[in-house]
């Protein structure tokens, strides 16, 4: 019986089961922490997204990171758009495309970044979308973004310059430092007035959901329990077999005597 419990094979199996259980508990805790973080993010969205719009200058300051507590607040800005940038690896409704960002300069000379939305990709990597932005003064209503630390960490995708004359200029990498140098905050456009047919499709408002993290946490916890139960049943079977073998040896010895 002692060999069935403390033998090398039994000890190795027990240690393996313990390690697997610890791994499952760690994964369960990680998923639960992600759920908690998601709940905090959802609370911020629900608290801010329905508030009355305010001028963008109340939320975004040049050369200063935005206050995380103002994310998802609605803001308004008027001005003229500058040269736009494309962001690779953007998806909308399951379709691959590009995100489009451009700076807007107000009549006072203040500059802010605008996430104009999404455009579908061409047939090849060299077939870039043609976007015609308004050249006159426009008004933008959108959501404050930037300083994100959760599932949507700021503007996704590699940024690169757009040039319709020289494709080699298009591949010039800029990355998010160009936006970060302006404070890191930006406005996610909902409506642009006036607009045009070739304008990007605005990004929809975020869906309020806790996601699958709670279910995954419970799933990993159940896995840990199943591992413990499986090891217990296997150990019980080994002990039972050991007792049966010992009884047979004892009975055989009695028969010989």
Backbone torsions as a table, in degrees:
resi	resn	phi	psi	omega
1	UNK	NA	-41.8	179.0
2	UNK	-62.0	-37.7	179.9
3	UNK	-65.8	-35.4	180.0
4	UNK	-65.5	-29.7	-178.1
5	UNK	-95.2	-42.8	-171.8
6	UNK	-110.0	8.0	176.7
7	UNK	-66.8	160.3	-177.6
8	UNK	-55.7	-43.8	-179.5
9	UNK	-65.2	-42.8	-178.7
10	UNK	-66.2	-42.7	179.1
11	UNK	-63.6	-41.5	179.5
12	UNK	-62.2	-42.6	178.9
13	UNK	-65.8	-39.6	179.5
14	UNK	-65.0	-44.2	178.6
15	UNK	-63.7	-39.5	177.6
16	UNK	-62.4	-42.9	178.9
17	UNK	-62.9	-41.0	179.6
18	UNK	-63.6	-43.5	179.1
19	UNK	-62.8	-41.9	178.4
20	UNK	-64.4	-39.6	178.5
21	UNK	-64.3	-43.2	178.2
22	UNK	-61.6	-39.6	176.9
23	UNK	-62.9	-41.9	178.5
24	UNK	-64.4	-41.9	178.5
25	UNK	-63.8	-39.5	179.1
26	UNK	-64.7	-42.5	178.6
27	UNK	-66.9	-37.0	177.3
28	UNK	-63.4	-42.9	178.9
29	UNK	-65.0	-40.4	179.3
30	UNK	-61.4	-44.8	179.2
31	UNK	-65.7	-37.0	179.1
32	UNK	-67.7	-37.8	176.4
33	UNK	-64.6	-37.6	176.6
34	UNK	-64.8	-38.5	176.5
35	UNK	-62.8	-43.8	-179.8
36	UNK	-62.4	-41.9	178.4
37	UNK	-64.9	-39.3	178.4
38	UNK	-64.6	-39.4	178.6
39	UNK	-63.3	-39.5	177.9
40	UNK	-64.4	-42.6	178.8
41	UNK	-63.9	-41.7	178.7
42	UNK	-63.2	-38.7	179.1
43	UNK	-62.8	-39.9	178.3
44	UNK	-65.5	-42.0	179.3
45	UNK	-62.5	-48.3	-178.7
46	UNK	-62.3	-34.5	-178.0
47	UNK	-74.1	-33.1	-171.2
48	UNK	-102.4	-29.8	-165.9
49	UNK	-71.0	-21.9	-179.0
50	UNK	-101.0	7.8	178.8
51	UNK	-77.2	160.2	-177.0
52	UNK	-65.4	135.3	178.6
53	UNK	-60.4	149.9	178.5
54	UNK	-136.0	162.3	177.0
55	UNK	-57.1	142.2	-174.8
56	UNK	-60.9	-28.9	-179.4
57	UNK	-63.2	-18.7	177.4
58	UNK	-74.9	-17.3	-175.4
59	UNK	-114.2	-37.5	-176.3
60	UNK	-113.1	129.2	177.2
61	UNK	-116.2	139.3	179.5
62	UNK	-62.7	135.0	179.2
63	UNK	62.6	24.8	179.5
64	UNK	-142.5	129.8	-179.0
65	UNK	-65.5	144.0	-179.1
66	UNK	-70.8	151.0	174.5
67	UNK	-66.8	124.2	-179.8
68	UNK	-55.5	-26.1	-177.1
69	UNK	-73.8	-11.7	179.7
70	UNK	-99.3	-0.5	176.2
71	UNK	-57.6	141.5	179.0
72	UNK	77.3	-0.5	171.7
73	UNK	-69.8	145.2	176.5
74	UNK	-81.0	136.9	-179.9
75	UNK	-137.1	158.4	180.0
76	UNK	-125.3	147.1	176.1
77	UNK	-153.8	146.0	176.2
78	UNK	-125.9	143.3	179.8
79	UNK	168.1	-163.9	179.9
80	UNK	-114.0	141.8	-177.9
81	UNK	-84.0	145.6	174.7
82	UNK	-99.6	-163.2	-179.4
83	UNK	-63.2	135.0	-176.7
84	UNK	-91.1	159.7	176.2
85	UNK	-119.0	149.4	176.4
86	UNK	-106.2	143.3	177.2
87	UNK	-115.9	117.9	178.9
88	UNK	-68.4	164.8	172.4
89	UNK	58.7	50.0	172.1
90	UNK	-111.1	135.2	179.9
91	UNK	-119.5	144.2	175.7
92	UNK	-140.7	120.0	-177.6
93	UNK	53.0	39.3	176.2
94	UNK	81.4	2.3	-178.8
95	UNK	-105.0	139.4	-179.9
96	UNK	-79.1	143.7	178.4
97	UNK	-169.3	-153.8	-177.9
98	UNK	-127.2	144.4	166.7
99	UNK	-86.4	151.2	-178.0
100	UNK	-124.5	123.6	177.1
101	UNK	-126.4	146.2	179.6
102	UNK	-150.7	148.6	175.5
103	UNK	-81.7	145.4	173.9
104	UNK	-118.5	133.2	-179.4
105	UNK	-111.1	125.3	-178.2
106	UNK	-81.3	173.3	178.9
107	UNK	-64.7	-20.8	178.4
108	UNK	-88.4	-3.5	179.6
109	UNK	92.0	1.0	176.7
110	UNK	-75.2	142.3	-178.5
111	UNK	-120.6	136.1	178.1
112	UNK	-135.0	153.8	177.2
113	UNK	-92.0	139.1	179.0
114	UNK	-119.9	126.4	169.9
115	UNK	-85.9	102.9	-173.5
116	UNK	-75.9	-19.7	178.8
117	UNK	130.6	-148.2	-170.0
118	UNK	-127.5	143.1	173.7
119	UNK	-130.6	145.6	179.9
120	UNK	-70.3	152.3	178.3
121	UNK	-77.8	160.8	176.6
122	UNK	-81.5	-169.3	-177.9
123	UNK	-75.4	-21.3	179.7
124	UNK	-140.4	171.8	-178.6
125	UNK	-66.6	-24.8	179.9
126	UNK	-90.6	-6.1	-179.9
127	UNK	-92.1	84.9	-175.4
128	UNK	-84.8	148.1	-179.9
129	UNK	-66.5	143.7	177.0
130	UNK	-100.2	118.1	-175.9
131	UNK	-120.4	130.0	178.5
132	UNK	-109.3	104.8	-179.8
133	UNK	-87.3	149.1	176.9
134	UNK	-60.4	138.8	178.6
135	UNK	-97.4	-10.0	178.9
136	UNK	-93.4	177.3	178.1
137	UNK	-65.7	133.0	-179.8
138	UNK	-123.7	163.4	174.3
139	UNK	-119.1	132.7	-177.0
140	UNK	-122.6	131.3	171.4
141	UNK	-114.1	127.7	-178.0
142	UNK	-160.1	-169.0	-176.7
143	UNK	-109.6	137.6	177.9
144	UNK	-70.7	129.6	177.3
145	UNK	-131.5	169.2	178.9
146	UNK	117.0	152.6	-178.1
147	UNK	72.7	18.4	-177.7
148	UNK	-72.5	146.6	177.0
149	UNK	-129.9	5.3	-174.9
150	UNK	-108.7	-134.1	-171.5
151	UNK	-70.2	-22.2	-178.7
152	UNK	-121.7	83.0	-173.5
153	UNK	-79.3	74.0	176.6
154	UNK	74.9	-166.6	-178.2
155	UNK	-67.5	119.4	-176.6
156	UNK	-82.0	157.1	170.8
157	UNK	96.0	158.7	176.7
158	UNK	-76.3	133.7	179.1
159	UNK	-95.2	140.6	175.2
160	UNK	-148.5	154.7	-177.5
161	UNK	-70.1	153.3	-177.4
162	UNK	-110.9	123.9	175.8
163	UNK	-140.4	123.2	-179.1
164	UNK	-85.0	-9.0	-177.0
165	UNK	-96.1	-36.6	-175.6
166	UNK	-132.2	108.2	-176.3
167	UNK	-64.3	-30.2	179.6
168	UNK	-61.2	-28.4	178.5
169	UNK	-72.6	-24.6	-178.6
170	UNK	-66.3	-34.2	-174.1
171	UNK	-81.2	2.2	178.3
172	UNK	-65.7	117.3	-177.4
173	UNK	-75.3	135.7	177.6
174	UNK	-117.3	-38.3	-177.4
175	UNK	56.0	179.6	-169.9
176	UNK	-73.1	-5.4	178.3
177	UNK	-64.0	-28.6	179.9
178	UNK	-65.0	-37.6	176.9
179	UNK	-77.4	-38.9	-179.6
180	UNK	-61.6	-31.6	-179.7
181	UNK	-66.1	-19.7	177.9
182	UNK	-96.3	14.9	176.2
183	UNK	112.2	-16.6	176.8
184	UNK	87.0	-12.6	178.8
185	UNK	-94.6	155.6	178.5
186	UNK	-154.1	171.4	-179.1
187	UNK	-111.3	124.0	177.9
188	UNK	-89.7	106.3	-169.7
189	UNK	-66.2	137.7	170.9
190	UNK	-106.6	-47.4	177.7
191	UNK	-134.9	143.0	177.8
192	UNK	-128.6	127.9	-178.8
193	UNK	-129.7	126.0	-7.4
194	UNK	-76.2	164.5	-179.7
195	UNK	-122.2	-178.8	178.5
196	UNK	-144.0	166.1	-175.6
197	UNK	-65.9	-27.8	-176.7
198	UNK	-91.8	7.1	179.6
199	UNK	-69.3	150.7	178.1
200	UNK	-62.2	158.0	175.7
201	UNK	-79.6	124.1	-178.5
202	UNK	-59.8	148.0	177.5
203	UNK	-75.4	128.8	-178.6
204	UNK	-67.3	159.7	177.7
205	UNK	-62.3	149.5	-177.3
206	UNK	-66.2	147.4	176.7
207	UNK	-83.9	130.5	179.1
208	UNK	-83.0	106.8	-177.9
209	UNK	-153.7	144.0	176.7
210	UNK	-81.6	-8.2	179.1
211	UNK	71.5	-170.7	-176.6
212	UNK	-90.1	9.2	-170.6
213	UNK	-63.0	-39.9	179.9
214	UNK	-63.6	-42.8	179.1
215	UNK	-63.8	-40.1	178.3
216	UNK	-65.3	-38.1	178.9
217	UNK	-62.5	-45.9	178.2
218	UNK	-63.4	-38.6	-179.9
219	UNK	-60.9	-46.4	179.4
220	UNK	-66.7	-34.8	177.5
221	UNK	-65.1	-41.1	177.8
222	UNK	-64.5	-40.1	177.2
223	UNK	-58.2	-41.9	179.7
224	UNK	-62.7	-42.2	178.7
225	UNK	-64.5	-41.3	179.6
226	UNK	-64.6	-38.0	177.3
227	UNK	-63.3	-45.0	178.7
228	UNK	-62.6	-43.2	179.6
229	UNK	-64.6	-42.7	179.6
230	UNK	-62.5	-42.4	178.8
231	UNK	-66.0	-38.4	178.8
232	UNK	-63.3	-46.1	-179.2
233	UNK	-64.7	-40.2	179.3
234	UNK	-66.6	-40.1	178.7
235	UNK	-66.4	-40.5	178.4
236	UNK	-62.5	-39.7	178.7
237	UNK	-66.1	-39.3	178.3
238	UNK	-64.8	-41.6	178.2
239	UNK	-63.8	-42.4	179.2
240	UNK	-62.3	-44.3	179.0
241	UNK	-65.3	-36.8	179.0
242	UNK	-65.3	-41.9	178.3
243	UNK	-65.1	-40.6	179.4
244	UNK	-63.3	-43.1	179.2
245	UNK	-64.8	-41.4	179.4
246	UNK	-65.0	-38.0	179.6
247	UNK	-66.0	-39.9	179.3
248	UNK	-64.5	-40.8	179.0
249	UNK	-64.2	-41.6	-179.9
250	UNK	-65.3	-43.4	179.4
251	UNK	-65.1	-37.6	179.5
252	UNK	-66.1	-37.5	178.2
253	UNK	-66.2	-38.2	178.6
254	UNK	-66.9	-37.2	179.2
255	UNK	-65.8	-38.0	-179.6
256	UNK	-69.1	-31.0	179.8
257	UNK	-76.8	NA	NA
